[in-house]
Amino acid sequence: MAKKTNTPARYAYIGLIVALAAFVATGLIGLFKGVIALGLYTPQDPQPINIALSISAGLIIIGLAAFAIMDPNRVRRFLTGRQARYGSNALILALAVIGIIAVVNVLVYQNPNSWDLTEDKAHTLAPETLQALVTLPDKVQAIAFYSSRLPSDEADKLLGDFKANSKGKFDYQFVDPDLDPVQARQAGITGDGKIMLMMGDRKEIASYASETELTRAMIRLISPNERVIYFLTGHGEADINGGEMSLATAKSTLESKNYIVRTLNLLTENKVPEDALSIVIAGPQKPLSEQEVNLLKKYLDAGGGLIVMENPIQFTEFGESADPLADYTAKDWGVTLDNNVILDVTSQQPLNAVSASYSQSHPITQNQSYYVILPQARSLSITGAPQDVTATPLILTSDQSWGEINFTSAEGSQVSYDEGVDTLGPLNMAIAADNAATKGRIVVFGNSIFATDQGFDAYGNGNIFVNSIDWTAEQEDLLNITPREAIERTFTPPSSLQFVIILLSSVCIIPGLIIVAGVSAWISRRRRG
């Protein structure tokens, strides 16, 4: 019997094993680098990863070269035999497909315009938006402030559409306000889901991601006009310029959003200025007069905006005096300021009313993710809104709260819920109302302390206040994009016969034809040799 010789060909398979293992390692390292490129992971030192990728790629070449050197005859047969002919065809086809995909991706990347094939053109920007993008005098940079708690997919798609139709004049990025609170604060951002537009040294903030809101902010950026907010004085309201109960932080935040903040004394002026977009009444210690309320009514009937923040009577100097402002909000807007004090046992301090739920449909609270805390607050009720008026509860307490009617007599003793006397939660902490006929808007809070310097930066307090300003000061005549009505589509289940035909086609007929075609091709190749 002849002895087996230890030829190099016997060990050539080791080269293939090394090349295969190196190929798998290269693929895994490449995927890891893709994760890094997407920003999902950031290594402290990327150099070892690059070295490992180079080594694994080199081992693929070394392993294949070693196999070819140790067993050249098998390589020669592979390159000249039938397998090589069929394999070369498959290789050419694969390379062609890869080349086509690469060319298409390059063309799409260089020309990011998309085609909207939906029947109702749901993904096409409105003509007003396209016109605003065309008339941009300079490049606009958008910064979307989205935390990890708030999905940003729709905002990303919308901003991408703006960028694709701007001819290079619009770009955007996302910033997490939780990770970069300094930048958010400098930008005047008080909540989640807001988008700041910058052009040169000017900026405007869109309260939420919608085509209308973004386009309005862009138009304000192109054509800046004075936007004035007035804070009422003369009744012991919190001072915007400092003091014990100061609104200085609220004032500076509004000014960072390009609002002009002024004070207004209706008793001396006897009129509401024509440039007033909104008026804020922040915690009056004395009631407003009938004359002042009539001026406010006239202003709102002409489409103005008003924010009322009245503290419980027990914490004011109202006494037994009438409250014409509260009477007006109840009669003309259906919003009643309850004569009680909210006690919330879910809070460490029961006098701090803590938000438990928000209206997800209203612009003021649709992206609200932080608690709102109203210290020493009264509850609100909706008591039959008049015709054309829509009142929406914005913030509610939990069911572990109640409106204490006899707070003064109970002070200093153990306070408890009195069934049939007190109002059990959930209680309204804030209500927004708008009049479809007059276009007037009003937001009522049962507290003013939350907006002062000592409460403004607590959780979502500042955000809810600024959002209320934005909503009441909205300039409806600035832009009106007609919303598209979505085409309703219904699915009719197939009949029994249709279901059987679909099942046979997908499970039997189509796979069967593929198998028959494959067997026929194999027999044909065998016959040709």
Rosetta blueprint (number, residue, H / E / L):
1 M L
2 A L
3 K L
4 K L
5 T L
6 N L
7 T L
8 P H
9 A H
10 R H
11 Y H
12 A H
13 Y H
14 I H
15 G H
16 L H
17 I H
18 V H
19 A H
20 L H
21 A H
22 A H
23 F H
24 V H
25 A H
26 T H
27 G H
28 L H
29 I H
30 G H
31 L H
32 F H
33 K H
34 G H
35 V H
36 I H
37 A H
38 L L
39 G L
40 L L
41 Y L
42 T L
43 P L
44 Q L
45 D L
46 P L
47 Q H
48 P H
49 I H
50 N H
51 I H
52 A H
53 L H
54 S H
55 I H
56 S H
57 A H
58 G H
59 L H
60 I H
61 I H
62 I H
63 G H
64 L H
65 A H
66 A H
67 F H
68 A H
69 I H
70 M H
71 D L
72 P H
73 N H
74 R H
75 V H
76 R H
77 R H
78 F H
79 L H
80 T H
81 G L
82 R H
83 Q H
84 A H
85 R H
86 Y H
87 G H
88 S H
89 N H
90 A H
91 L H
92 I H
93 L H
94 A H
95 L H
96 A H
97 V H
98 I H
99 G H
100 I H
101 I H
102 A H
103 V H
104 V H
105 N H
106 V H
107 L H
108 V H
109 Y H
110 Q H
111 N L
112 P L
113 N L
114 S L
115 W L
116 D L
117 L L
118 T L
119 E L
120 D L
121 K L
122 A L
123 H L
124 T L
125 L L
126 A L
127 P H
128 E H
129 T H
130 L H
131 Q H
132 A H
133 L H
134 V H
135 T L
136 L L
137 P L
138 D L
139 K L
140 V E
141 Q E
142 A E
143 I E
144 A E
145 F E
146 Y L
147 S L
148 S L
149 R L
150 L L
151 P L
152 S L
153 D H
154 E H
155 A H
156 D H
157 K H
158 L H
159 L H
160 G H
161 D H
162 F H
163 K H
164 A H
165 N L
166 S L
167 K L
168 G L
169 K L
170 F E
171 D E
172 Y E
173 Q E
174 F E
175 V E
176 D L
177 P L
178 D L
179 L L
180 D L
181 P H
182 V H
183 Q H
184 A H
185 R H
186 Q H
187 A L
188 G L
189 I L
190 T L
191 G L
192 D L
193 G L
194 K E
195 I E
196 M E
197 L E
198 M E
199 M E
200 G L
201 D L
202 R E
203 K E
204 E E
205 I E
206 A E
207 S L
208 Y L
209 A L
210 S L
211 E H
212 T H
213 E H
214 L H
215 T H
216 R H
217 A H
218 M H
219 I H
220 R H
221 L H
222 I H
223 S L
224 P L
225 N L
226 E L
227 R E
228 V E
229 I E
230 Y E
231 F E
232 L E
233 T L
234 G L
235 H L
236 G L
237 E L
238 A L
239 D E
240 I L
241 N L
242 G L
243 G L
244 E L
245 M L
246 S E
247 L L
248 A H
249 T H
250 A H
251 K H
252 S H
253 T H
254 L H
255 E H
256 S H
257 K L
258 N L
259 Y E
260 I E
261 V E
262 R E
263 T E
264 L E
265 N L
266 L H
267 L H
268 T H
269 E H
270 N L
271 K L
272 V L
273 P L
274 E L
275 D L
276 A E
277 L E
278 S E
279 I E
280 V E
281 I E
282 A E
283 G L
284 P L
285 Q L
286 K L
287 P L
288 L L
289 S L
290 E H
291 Q H
292 E H
293 V H
294 N H
295 L H
296 L H
297 K H
298 K H
299 Y H
300 L H
301 D H
302 A L
303 G L
304 G L
305 G E
306 L E
307 I E
308 V E
309 M E
310 E L
311 N L
312 P L
313 I H
314 Q H
315 F H
316 T L
317 E L
318 F L
319 G L
320 E L
321 S L
322 A L
323 D L
324 P H
325 L H
326 A H
327 D H
328 Y H
329 T H
330 A H
331 K H
332 D H
333 W H
334 G L
335 V E
336 T E
337 L E
338 D L
339 N L
340 N L
341 V E
342 I E
343 L E
344 D E
345 V L
346 T L
347 S L
348 Q L
349 Q L
350 P L
351 L L
352 N E
353 A E
354 V E
355 S L
356 A L
357 S E
358 Y E
359 S L
360 Q L
361 S L
362 H L
363 P L
364 I L
365 T L
366 Q L
367 N L
368 Q L
369 S L
370 Y L
371 Y L
372 V L
373 I E
374 L E
375 P E
376 Q L
377 A L
378 R L
379 S L
380 L E
381 S E
382 I E
383 T L
384 G L
385 A L
386 P L
387 Q L
388 D L
389 V E
390 T E
391 A E
392 T E
393 P E
394 L E
395 I E
396 L E
397 T L
398 S L
399 D L
400 Q L
401 S E
402 W E
403 G E
404 E E
405 I L
406 N L
407 F H
408 T H
409 S H
410 A H
411 E L
412 G L
413 S L
414 Q L
415 V L
416 S L
417 Y L
418 D L
419 E L
420 G L
421 V L
422 D L
423 T E
424 L E
425 G L
426 P L
427 L L
428 N E
429 M E
430 A E
431 I E
432 A E
433 A E
434 D E
435 N E
436 A L
437 A L
438 T L
439 K L
440 G L
441 R E
442 I E
443 V E
444 V E
445 F E
446 G L
447 N L
448 S L
449 I H
450 F H
451 A H
452 T L
453 D H
454 Q H
455 G H
456 F H
457 D L
458 A L
459 Y L
460 G L
461 N H
462 G H
463 N H
464 I H
465 F H
466 V H
467 N H
468 S H
469 I H
470 D H
471 W H
472 T H
473 A L
474 E L
475 Q L
476 E L
477 D L
478 L L
479 L L
480 N L
481 I L
482 T L
483 P L
484 R L
485 E L
486 A L
487 I L
488 E L
489 R L
490 T L
491 F L
492 T L
493 P L
494 P L
495 S L
496 S H
497 L H
498 Q H
499 F H
500 V H
501 I H
502 I H
503 L H
504 L H
505 S H
506 S H
507 V H
508 C H
509 I H
510 I H
511 P H
512 G H
513 L H
514 I H
515 I H
516 V H
517 A H
518 G H
519 V H
520 S H
521 A H
522 W H
523 I H
524 S H
525 R H
526 R H
527 R H
528 R H
529 G L
